[in-house]
């Protein structure tokens, strides 16, 4: 089939997209189902774009490109509208009204498959390649773009982000850990992190091409196109935020969306404008544990801020050391780092040492707020002394070798910090999730007046039920006040 045939195929897809967009008020559909359709459509279009780019036909027609752009624009418009209405979906069972979205997904997918087979067959015929070699090339293309997605997402860095989110979820779960919620929160955070990292690389193509450390990334090396990478970034971001909003809570989704915007639109441009970008990036790295805590508890307590503070103060010496022994590479990339303005290295080392000292009281703060036992405070003191000693050595002898030692010690510090916090946590400091659910269940069976007359503390804290069971108070309670600064109880 020639370019005219391919254009007709795409014309049918575009017309169907337009018709589906207009007929969006006839049939109610739940948010999760509609979001699944949107994610599936996005994946189909993205895979098709990858197959089209992988084919690299010499006689590629111009007609299908305009149709392809129309289809992508219409689809992503639908996806964005759905994502922005995600908070409303939490409170309403039926929010998006669409006509035959399953048929829409099926037709788009079939058109994509048929279009991909047409391009592959024409490419094989033009190059004289057999169908067996063509199938082998398809598998190689899938593996190629899978590796590109892996590198665009910075999976190693994203895995660390997911780990800090899981720790935050665990610490904020109380007596009962919702394993399904933990998995969904981690997966949604991974999608948000992949989107933010992809946007970061899209905005830094020219800079990455000048740095030895980053010039082999997919975009600077030309292994993937900008529209393809943009489609992947948008799809991952919309899917991650929608998943968190529908399955966890709105607060977690808002934090995920804010982190994408902060990383892509604030931190990334600041890297080329001012060295304050390091502190902004530290804020970005401190948000994932707050997402985990909010995903478990539905709010952010003092313990969540302690954990986020640990992530924030840890990042300063970590990236100060990295920016110092890679300062020539950063200078070649056009980035503004503190180490480039500090020829002696003392200012950079002083900043790293100062933030290491800020880590010292966090263990005792966690104990004070009832998040961990007293043992965590002393263990954190020992851990911080180790990274602080490397920071002091870097301050006394600022050179690439001492900076590398500080960098390696920071990599050791953080896993032990989070592991010790999880090991010494006090679940009773957080409200029991199951108890809160029982309150909501009881409210459904009681009238509003009966529920308001109930003692909420006895519902949430089972240990306080004794005062509703006892008909007369104990002698000790009559003689002494429950706290030194409160008056004696009047029975």
BAFI-498529 format. One record per residue (C-alpha): residue in three letters; x, y, z. Coordinates in Angstrom, 1 decimal. Layout:
BAFI-498529
   resn       c1       c2       c3
    ALA        X        Y        Z
...
//
This chain:
BAFI-498529
   resn       c1       c2       c3
    UNK      0.0      0.0      0.0
    UNK      1.4      3.4     -0.9
    UNK      1.4      6.7      0.9
    UNK     -2.2      7.4     -0.1
    UNK     -3.4      4.1      1.5
    UNK     -1.5      4.9      4.7
    UNK     -3.0      8.3      4.7
    UNK     -6.5      6.9      4.4
    UNK     -5.8      4.5      7.4
    UNK     -4.8      7.4      9.5
    UNK     -7.7      9.5      8.2
    UNK    -10.1      6.9      9.6
    UNK     -8.3      6.9     12.9
    UNK     -8.4     10.7     13.2
    UNK    -12.1     10.9     12.2
    UNK    -12.9      8.2     14.9
    UNK    -10.9     10.2     17.5
    UNK    -12.9     13.4     16.6
    UNK    -16.2     11.5     16.7
    UNK    -15.3      9.9     20.1
    UNK    -14.3     13.3     21.5
    UNK    -17.7     14.8     20.5
    UNK    -19.8     11.8     21.7
    UNK    -18.5     12.1     25.3
    UNK    -21.8     12.7     27.1
    UNK    -23.9      9.6     26.4
    UNK    -22.7      6.8     28.7
    UNK    -21.3      7.1     32.3
    UNK    -18.0      5.3     33.0
    UNK    -16.0      4.9     36.2
    UNK    -12.8      6.8     36.5
    UNK    -10.5      3.7     36.8
    UNK    -12.0      2.1     33.6
    UNK    -11.7      5.3     31.6
    UNK     -8.2      5.9     32.8
    UNK     -7.3      2.4     31.8
    UNK     -8.6      3.1     28.3
    UNK     -6.7      6.3     28.1
    UNK     -3.5      4.6     29.2
    UNK     -4.0      1.8     26.7
    UNK     -4.6      4.2     23.9
    UNK     -1.5      6.2     24.9
    UNK      0.6      3.0     24.9
    UNK     -0.7      2.0     21.5
    UNK      0.1      5.3     19.9
    UNK      3.5      5.5     21.5
    UNK      4.4      1.9     20.4
    UNK      3.2      2.8     16.9
    UNK      5.4      5.9     16.8
    UNK      8.3      3.8     17.9
    UNK      7.7      1.2     15.2
    UNK      7.3      3.9     12.6
    UNK     10.6      5.5     13.6
    UNK     12.4      2.2     13.8
    UNK     11.4      1.3     10.2
    UNK     13.2      4.4      8.9
    UNK     11.8      4.1      5.4
    UNK     13.7      6.0      2.7
    UNK     10.5      7.0      0.9
    UNK      8.6      8.0      4.0
    UNK      5.5     10.0      2.9
    UNK      4.7     13.4      4.3
    UNK      1.0     12.7      4.4
    UNK      0.9     10.3      7.3
    UNK      2.9     12.7      9.5
    UNK      0.2     15.3      9.6
    UNK     -2.4     12.6     10.4
    UNK     -0.2     11.2     13.1
    UNK      0.1     14.6     14.7
    UNK     -3.6     15.2     14.6
    UNK     -4.3     11.8     16.3
    UNK     -1.7     12.4     19.0
    UNK     -2.9     15.9     19.7
    UNK     -6.5     14.8     20.0
    UNK     -5.7     11.9     22.2
    UNK     -3.4     13.7     24.6
    UNK     -6.0     16.5     24.9
    UNK     -8.4     13.8     26.1
    UNK     -5.8     12.5     28.5
    UNK     -5.0     15.8     30.0
    UNK     -8.6     16.7     30.5
    UNK     -9.1     13.5     32.3
    UNK     -6.0     14.0     34.5
    UNK     -7.1     17.5     35.5
    UNK    -10.5     16.1     36.6
    UNK     -8.9     13.3     38.6
    UNK     -9.5     14.9     42.1
    UNK    -13.2     15.1     41.2
    UNK    -13.2     11.4     40.4
    UNK    -12.4     10.6     44.0
    UNK    -15.7     12.0     45.3
    UNK    -17.9     11.0     42.4
    UNK    -18.5      7.5     41.2
    UNK    -19.3      8.5     37.6
    UNK    -17.5     11.5     36.3
    UNK    -16.4     11.0     32.7
    UNK    -19.1     10.2     30.1
    UNK    -17.8      8.6     27.0
    UNK    -19.3      6.6     24.1
    UNK    -18.0      3.1     23.5
    UNK    -14.5      3.7     24.7
    UNK    -13.7      0.1     24.5
    UNK    -14.5      0.2     20.8
    UNK    -12.4      3.3     20.5
    UNK     -9.4      1.5     22.1
    UNK     -9.9     -1.5     19.9
    UNK    -10.1      0.4     16.7
    UNK     -7.1      2.6     17.5
    UNK     -5.0     -0.5     18.4
    UNK     -6.1     -2.3     15.2
    UNK     -5.3      0.7     13.1
    UNK     -1.9      1.0     14.7
    UNK     -1.2     -2.7     14.2
    UNK     -2.3     -2.6     10.5
    UNK     -0.4      0.6      9.9
    UNK      2.8     -0.9     11.5
    UNK      2.5     -4.0      9.4
    UNK      2.1     -1.9      6.2
    UNK      5.2      0.1      7.0
    UNK      7.2     -3.0      7.9
    UNK      6.2     -4.8      4.8
    UNK      7.0     -1.9      2.5
    UNK     10.3     -1.5      4.2
    UNK     11.1     -5.1      3.8
    UNK     10.1     -5.1      0.1
    UNK     12.2     -1.9     -0.6
    UNK     15.3     -3.3      1.1
    UNK     14.8     -6.9     -0.2
    UNK     14.6     -8.4      3.3
    UNK     12.7    -11.5      4.1
    UNK      9.8    -11.6      6.5
    UNK     11.8    -13.6      9.0
    UNK     14.5    -10.9      9.2
    UNK     11.7     -8.4      9.4
    UNK     10.2    -10.1     12.5
    UNK     13.7    -10.3     14.0
    UNK     14.1     -6.6     13.4
    UNK     10.8     -5.9     15.2
    UNK     12.0     -7.7     18.3
    UNK     15.3     -5.8     18.1
    UNK     13.4     -2.5     17.8
    UNK     11.3     -3.4     20.8
    UNK     14.4     -4.2     22.8
    UNK     16.0     -1.0     21.6
    UNK     13.2      1.2     22.7
    UNK     12.8     -0.7     25.9
    UNK     16.4      0.3     26.8
    UNK     15.7      3.8     25.7
    UNK     12.7      4.0     28.1
    UNK     14.8      2.5     30.8
    UNK     17.4      5.2     30.4
    UNK     14.9      8.0     30.0
    UNK     13.3      7.0     33.3
    UNK     16.7      6.8     35.1
    UNK     15.4      3.6     36.6
    UNK     18.2      3.4     39.2
    UNK     17.4      6.9     40.5
    UNK     13.7      6.2     40.3
    UNK     14.1      3.0     42.3
    UNK     15.7      5.0     45.0
    UNK     12.8      7.4     44.9
    UNK     10.4      4.5     45.2
    UNK     12.3      3.1     48.1
    UNK     12.1      6.4     50.0
    UNK      8.3      6.4     49.2
    UNK      7.9      2.9     50.5
    UNK      9.7      3.8     53.7
    UNK      7.4      6.8     54.2
    UNK      4.4      4.6     53.6
    UNK      5.6      2.0     56.1
    UNK      6.4      4.6     58.7
    UNK      2.9      6.3     58.3
    UNK      0.9      3.0     58.3
    UNK      0.5      2.6     62.1
    UNK     -0.2     -0.9     63.3
    UNK     -1.5     -2.2     60.0
    UNK      0.3     -1.9     56.6
    UNK     -1.9     -1.9     53.5
    UNK      0.2     -3.9     51.2
    UNK     -2.0     -3.2     48.2
    UNK     -1.8      0.5     48.9
    UNK      2.0      0.2     49.3
    UNK      2.3     -1.4     45.9
    UNK      0.0      1.1     44.1
    UNK      1.7      4.1     45.8
    UNK      5.1      2.8     44.8
    UNK      4.1      2.2     41.2
    UNK      2.4      5.6     40.9
    UNK      5.5      7.2     42.3
    UNK      7.7      5.3     39.8
    UNK      5.6      6.6     36.9
    UNK      5.8     10.2     38.2
    UNK      9.6      9.8     38.7
    UNK     10.0      8.4     35.1
    UNK      8.0     11.3     33.7
    UNK     10.0     13.9     35.6
    UNK     13.3     12.4     34.5
    UNK     12.2     12.2     30.9
    UNK     11.2     15.8     30.9
    UNK     14.5     16.7     32.4
    UNK     16.4     15.0     29.6
    UNK     14.2     16.6     27.0
    UNK     15.1     20.0     28.3
    UNK     18.8     19.2     28.6
    UNK     19.6     17.6     25.2
    UNK     22.2     20.2     24.2
    UNK     23.8     20.3     27.6
    UNK     24.0     16.5     27.9
    UNK     25.6     16.2     24.5
    UNK     28.6     18.2     25.8
    UNK     29.2     16.2     29.0
    UNK     31.1     12.9     29.0
    UNK     28.9     11.5     31.7
    UNK     25.6     12.1     29.8
    UNK     26.5     12.3     26.1
    UNK     25.5      8.6     25.6
    UNK     21.9      9.1     26.8
    UNK     19.2      8.2     24.3
    UNK     18.3     11.8     23.2
    UNK     21.8     13.3     22.8
    UNK     22.9     10.1     21.0
    UNK     20.0     10.2     18.6
    UNK     18.7      6.8     19.6
    UNK     15.1      8.1     20.2
    UNK     13.3     11.1     18.8
    UNK     12.1     14.1     20.7
    UNK      8.3     13.5     19.9
    UNK      8.6      9.9     21.0
    UNK     10.3     10.8     24.3
    UNK      7.8     13.6     24.9
    UNK      4.9     11.1     24.4
    UNK      6.5      8.7     26.9
    UNK      7.0     11.5     29.5
    UNK      3.4     12.7     29.2
    UNK      2.0      9.2     29.3
    UNK      3.9      8.3     32.4
    UNK      3.1     11.5     34.2
    UNK     -0.7     11.4     33.4
    UNK     -0.9      7.7     34.3
    UNK      1.0      8.1     37.6
    UNK     -1.0     11.0     38.8
    UNK     -4.3      9.4     37.8
    UNK     -3.4      6.2     39.5
    UNK     -2.5      8.0     42.7
    UNK     -5.7     10.1     42.6
    UNK     -8.0      7.2     42.0
    UNK     -6.5      4.4     44.1
    UNK     -4.7      6.3     47.0
    UNK     -5.8      9.8     47.7
    UNK     -5.8     13.3     46.3
    UNK     -3.0     14.6     48.5
    UNK     -0.6     12.0     47.3
    UNK     -1.5     12.7     43.7
    UNK     -1.0     16.4     44.2
    UNK      2.4     15.8     45.7
    UNK      3.3     13.6     42.7
    UNK      2.1     16.3     40.2
    UNK      3.9     19.0     42.1
    UNK      7.1     17.1     42.1
    UNK      7.0     16.6     38.3
    UNK      6.4     20.3     37.8
    UNK      9.0     21.3     40.3
    UNK     11.6     19.0     38.8
    UNK     10.9     19.7     35.2
    UNK     10.0     23.4     35.2
    UNK     11.9     24.8     38.2
    UNK     14.9     22.7     39.0
    UNK     16.0     21.9     35.4
    UNK     16.0     25.5     34.1
    UNK     17.7     26.7     37.4
    UNK     20.7     24.4     36.7
    UNK     21.7     26.7     33.9
    UNK     20.9     29.9     35.8
    UNK     22.0     29.7     39.4
    UNK     23.7     27.4     41.8
    UNK     20.7     27.5     44.1
    UNK     19.4     24.6     42.0
    UNK     21.0     22.2     44.4
    UNK     18.7     23.2     47.2
    UNK     15.7     23.2     44.9
    UNK     16.6     19.7     43.8
    UNK     16.9     18.7     47.5
    UNK     13.3     19.7     48.0
    UNK     12.3     17.5     45.0
    UNK     14.1     14.6     46.6
    UNK     12.4     15.2     50.0
    UNK      8.9     15.0     48.6
    UNK      8.7     11.2     47.8
    UNK      8.7     10.1     51.5
    UNK      6.0     12.6     52.1
    UNK      4.0     11.0     49.3
    UNK      4.4      7.6     51.0
    UNK      3.3      9.0     54.4
    UNK      0.3     10.7     52.9
    UNK     -0.6      7.6     50.9
    UNK     -0.7      5.6     54.2
    UNK     -2.2      8.1     56.6
    UNK     -4.0     10.5     54.4
    UNK     -2.1     13.4     55.9
    UNK      1.4     14.4     56.8
    UNK      2.4     14.1     60.4
    UNK      5.5     15.3     62.3
    UNK      7.2     11.9     61.6
    UNK      6.8     12.5     57.9
    UNK      8.6     15.8     58.1
    UNK     11.4     14.2     60.1
    UNK     11.9     11.6     57.4
    UNK     11.7     14.3     54.6
    UNK     14.2     16.4     56.5
    UNK     16.6     13.5     56.6
    UNK     16.4     13.2     52.8
    UNK     16.8     16.9     52.3
    UNK     19.9     17.4     54.4
    UNK     21.5     14.2     53.1
    UNK     21.2     15.4     49.5
    UNK     23.3     18.6     50.1
    UNK     26.6     16.9     51.0
    UNK     25.9     14.1     48.5
    UNK     25.5     16.5     45.5
    UNK     28.1     18.9     46.7
    UNK     30.7     16.2     46.6
    UNK     29.5     15.0     43.2
    UNK     29.5     18.5     41.8
    UNK     33.1     19.0     43.0
    UNK     34.8     16.0     41.5
    UNK     32.8     16.4     38.3
    UNK     33.0     20.2     38.2
    UNK     34.9     20.2     34.8
    UNK     32.1     18.1     33.3
    UNK     29.5     20.4     34.7
    UNK     31.3     23.4     33.3
    UNK     31.4     21.8     29.9
    UNK     27.6     21.2     30.1
    UNK     26.9     24.8     30.9
    UNK     25.5     24.2     34.4
    UNK     25.8     26.7     37.3
    UNK     27.1     24.8     40.3
    UNK     28.6     26.2     43.6
    UNK     31.8     24.2     43.0
    UNK     32.4     26.2     39.7
    UNK     32.4     29.5     41.7
    UNK     34.6     28.0     44.5
    UNK     38.2     27.6     43.2
    UNK     39.5     26.6     46.7
    UNK     36.7     24.2     47.4
    UNK     36.3     25.5     51.0
    UNK     32.9     27.0     50.4
    UNK     31.5     23.8     48.9
    UNK     33.0     21.6     51.6
    UNK     31.7     24.0     54.3
    UNK     28.2     23.7     52.9
    UNK     28.5     19.9     52.9
    UNK     29.8     19.8     56.5
    UNK     27.1     22.1     57.8
    UNK     24.3     20.0     56.4
    UNK     25.9     16.8     57.8
    UNK     25.6     18.5     61.2
    UNK     21.9     19.2     60.6
    UNK     21.4     15.4     60.4
    UNK     22.6     14.9     64.0
    UNK     19.4     15.8     65.9
    UNK     16.9     14.1     63.5
    UNK     17.1     10.8     65.4
    UNK     16.2     12.4     68.7
    UNK     13.5     14.4     66.9
    UNK     12.0     11.1     65.7
    UNK     12.1      9.9     69.3
    UNK     10.6     13.1     70.6
    UNK      7.6     12.8     68.3
    UNK      7.1      9.2     69.1
    UNK      7.9      7.9     65.7
    UNK     10.9      5.7     66.8
    UNK     12.4      4.3     70.0
    UNK     15.3      6.0     71.8
    UNK     17.7      3.6     70.2
    UNK     17.3      5.2     66.8
    UNK     18.6      8.5     68.1
    UNK     21.9      7.0     69.2
    UNK     22.3      4.9     66.0
    UNK     21.7      8.0     63.9
    UNK     24.3      9.8     65.9
    UNK     26.9      7.1     65.0
    UNK     25.9      7.1     61.3
    UNK     26.0     10.8     61.1
    UNK     29.4     10.9     62.8
    UNK     30.7      8.7     60.0
    UNK     29.5     10.9     57.1
    UNK     30.4     14.0     59.1
    UNK     34.0     12.8     59.5
    UNK     34.3     12.5     55.7
    UNK     32.8     16.0     55.3
    UNK     35.3     17.4     57.8
    UNK     38.1     15.7     55.8
    UNK     36.8     17.2     52.6
    UNK     36.8     20.6     54.3
    UNK     40.3     20.3     55.6
    UNK     41.7     18.9     52.3
    UNK     39.3     19.9     49.5
    UNK     40.3     17.8     46.5
    UNK     38.6     15.3     44.2
    UNK     39.8     12.3     46.3
    UNK     38.2     13.5     49.6
    UNK     35.1     14.6     47.7
    UNK     34.8     11.0     46.3
    UNK     35.1      9.6     49.9
    UNK     32.3     11.9     51.0
    UNK     30.2     10.8     48.1
    UNK     30.7      7.1     48.8
    UNK     30.0      7.6     52.5
    UNK     26.7      9.3     51.6
    UNK     25.7      6.3     49.6
    UNK     26.3      4.1     52.6
    UNK     24.6      6.5     55.1
    UNK     21.1      6.7     53.6
    UNK     20.1      3.0     53.4
    UNK     21.2      2.5     57.0
    UNK     19.4      5.6     58.1
    UNK     16.1      4.5     56.5
    UNK     16.6      0.8     57.6
    UNK     17.2      1.9     61.3
    UNK     14.2      4.2     61.2
    UNK     11.9      1.3     60.0
    UNK     13.4     -1.1     62.5
    UNK     12.9      1.1     65.5
    UNK      9.5      2.6     64.5
    UNK      6.7      2.8     67.0
    UNK      3.5      1.8     65.2
    UNK      1.3      2.9     68.1
    UNK      2.3      6.5     67.5
    UNK      0.1      6.6     64.4
    UNK     -3.6      6.1     64.4
    UNK     -4.6      2.6     63.5
    UNK     -5.9      2.5     59.9
    UNK     -8.3     -0.3     60.7
    UNK     -9.7      1.5     63.7
    UNK    -10.4      4.6     61.6
    UNK    -12.1      2.4     59.0
    UNK    -14.3      0.9     61.8
    UNK    -15.3      4.5     62.8
    UNK    -16.5      5.2     59.2
    UNK    -18.3      1.8     59.1
    UNK    -20.1      2.6     62.4
    UNK    -21.1      6.0     61.1
    UNK    -22.9      4.4     58.3
    UNK    -25.1      2.4     60.7
    UNK    -25.7      5.2     63.2
    UNK    -27.7      8.4     62.8
    UNK    -25.9     11.7     62.9
    UNK    -27.1     12.5     66.4
    UNK    -26.1      9.1     67.8
    UNK    -22.7      9.3     66.1
    UNK    -22.0     12.7     67.5
    UNK    -22.8     11.5     71.0
    UNK    -20.3      8.8     70.7
    UNK    -16.8      9.2     72.2
    UNK    -14.5      9.3     69.2
    UNK    -11.5      8.5     71.3
    UNK    -13.0      5.2     72.4
    UNK    -13.6      4.4     68.8
    UNK    -10.1      5.2     67.5
    UNK     -8.1      4.2     70.6
    UNK     -9.3      0.9     72.0
    UNK     -7.3      1.4     75.2
    UNK     -9.6      4.3     76.2
    UNK    -12.7      2.1     76.1
    UNK    -12.2      1.2     79.8
    UNK    -13.7      4.4     81.0
    UNK    -16.9      3.7     79.2
    UNK    -17.1      0.2     80.6
    UNK    -16.3      1.0     84.2
    UNK    -19.3      2.1     86.3
    UNK    -17.1      3.7     89.0
    UNK    -13.5      5.1     88.7
    UNK    -10.6      3.4     90.4
    UNK     -9.4      4.8     93.7
    UNK     -6.1      5.9     92.2
    UNK     -7.9      8.2     89.7
    UNK     -9.8      9.8     92.6
    UNK     -6.7     10.6     94.6
    UNK     -4.4     11.8     91.8
    UNK     -4.8     13.9     88.7
    UNK     -4.0     12.1     85.5
    UNK     -1.3     14.7     84.7
    UNK      0.5     17.1     87.0
    UNK     -0.7     20.2     85.2
    UNK     -4.4     19.1     85.0
    UNK     -6.9     19.4     87.9
    UNK     -8.3     16.3     89.5
    UNK    -11.1     14.7     87.6
    UNK    -14.6     15.5     88.7
    UNK    -16.7     12.3     88.6
//
